[in-house]
């Protein structure tokens, strides 16, 4: 990725589509296409983490992007969204807490 500052975005794929057109064969094709898309994001350093949310029918991705719009562009190219395997998604920017920023303690506590 370019050397500009990036943020992390949590994407939740939700509302699975149970339309009759999603035969097992069609879902197999779309799953393979989705994984190809995820692999491409990974090869470009965009993908941080992805997978199903255990105990739900939702999926999630954590992406590196400069803006919410950039993160959304990756989602809008995901075959699971293009072909409406999931009817909706949400995107949330993550405010990362880590050792270098004292786990945001200085931001969320009073001096």
C-alpha positions as CSV (number, residue, x, y, z in Angstrom):
1,X,0.0,0.0,0.0
2,X,1.0,3.6,-0.4
3,X,2.8,5.3,2.5
4,X,-0.2,7.5,3.4
5,X,-1.8,7.0,6.8
6,X,-4.4,4.2,6.8
7,X,-7.1,3.3,9.3
8,X,-8.6,-0.1,10.0
9,X,-12.3,-0.7,9.1
10,X,-14.5,-3.5,10.4
11,X,-16.9,-4.7,7.8
12,X,-19.9,-6.9,8.8
13,X,-21.6,-8.8,6.0
14,X,-25.2,-9.5,7.2
15,X,-28.7,-10.5,6.2
16,X,-27.9,-13.7,4.1
17,X,-30.1,-14.0,1.0
18,X,-32.0,-17.2,0.9
19,X,-33.5,-16.7,-2.6
20,X,-34.1,-19.9,-4.6
21,X,-31.5,-18.8,-7.2
22,X,-28.7,-19.5,-4.7
23,X,-28.4,-23.2,-5.5
24,X,-25.6,-25.1,-3.8
25,X,-23.7,-25.0,-7.1
26,X,-24.2,-21.2,-7.4
27,X,-23.1,-20.7,-3.8
28,X,-20.0,-22.8,-4.4
29,X,-19.1,-20.6,-7.4
30,X,-19.7,-17.4,-5.5
31,X,-17.7,-18.6,-2.5
32,X,-14.8,-19.3,-4.7
33,X,-15.1,-15.9,-6.2
34,X,-15.3,-14.3,-2.8
35,X,-12.2,-16.1,-1.6
36,X,-10.4,-14.9,-4.8
37,X,-11.4,-11.4,-3.9
38,X,-10.2,-11.8,-0.3
39,X,-6.9,-13.2,-1.5
40,X,-6.4,-10.2,-3.8
41,X,-7.0,-7.8,-0.9
42,X,-4.6,-9.8,1.2
43,X,-1.9,-9.8,-1.5
44,X,-2.1,-5.9,-1.6
45,X,-1.9,-5.5,2.2
46,X,-5.5,-4.4,2.4
47,X,-6.9,-7.4,4.3
48,X,-6.0,-7.7,8.0
49,X,-8.5,-10.4,9.0
50,X,-11.6,-12.1,7.7
51,X,-14.0,-14.9,8.5
52,X,-17.5,-15.9,9.6
53,X,-18.7,-14.7,13.0
54,X,-19.2,-17.9,15.0
55,X,-22.7,-18.6,16.0
56,X,-24.2,-16.2,13.4
57,X,-24.7,-16.2,9.7
58,X,-22.7,-13.1,9.3
59,X,-19.2,-12.6,8.0
60,X,-16.6,-10.0,8.7
61,X,-13.5,-8.4,7.3
62,X,-11.0,-6.0,8.8
63,X,-9.5,-3.8,6.1
64,X,-6.7,-1.2,5.9
65,X,-8.0,1.8,4.0
66,X,-7.4,5.6,3.9
67,X,-11.1,6.5,4.0
68,X,-14.5,4.9,4.7
69,X,-15.2,5.4,0.9
70,X,-12.1,3.4,0.0
71,X,-13.1,0.6,2.4
72,X,-16.6,0.6,0.9
73,X,-15.1,0.3,-2.6
74,X,-13.5,-3.0,-1.6
75,X,-16.8,-4.2,-0.2
76,X,-18.7,-3.2,-3.2
77,X,-16.4,-5.4,-5.4
78,X,-16.9,-8.5,-3.2
79,X,-18.9,-11.1,-5.1
80,X,-20.9,-11.8,-1.9
81,X,-22.2,-8.2,-2.1
82,X,-22.2,-7.8,-5.9
83,X,-24.5,-10.9,-6.3
84,X,-26.4,-10.2,-3.1
85,X,-25.4,-13.3,-1.1
86,X,-25.6,-10.8,1.8
87,X,-28.3,-8.2,1.5
88,X,-26.5,-5.6,3.6
89,X,-23.3,-4.7,5.3
90,X,-22.0,-2.2,7.8
91,X,-18.6,-0.5,8.0
92,X,-17.1,0.9,11.2
93,X,-13.8,2.7,11.5
94,X,-11.7,1.1,14.3
95,X,-10.0,3.3,16.8
96,X,-7.1,1.0,17.5
97,X,-5.8,0.8,21.1
98,X,-2.3,-0.6,21.4
99,X,0.9,-0.2,23.5
100,X,2.1,2.8,21.4
101,X,-1.0,4.9,22.3
102,X,-1.3,3.5,25.9
103,X,-4.4,1.5,24.8
104,X,-6.2,4.9,24.4
105,X,-6.2,5.4,28.2
106,X,-5.2,9.0,27.7
107,X,-8.1,9.6,25.4
108,X,-10.8,8.0,27.4
109,X,-9.9,8.9,31.0
110,X,-9.6,12.2,32.8
111,X,-6.2,13.4,34.0
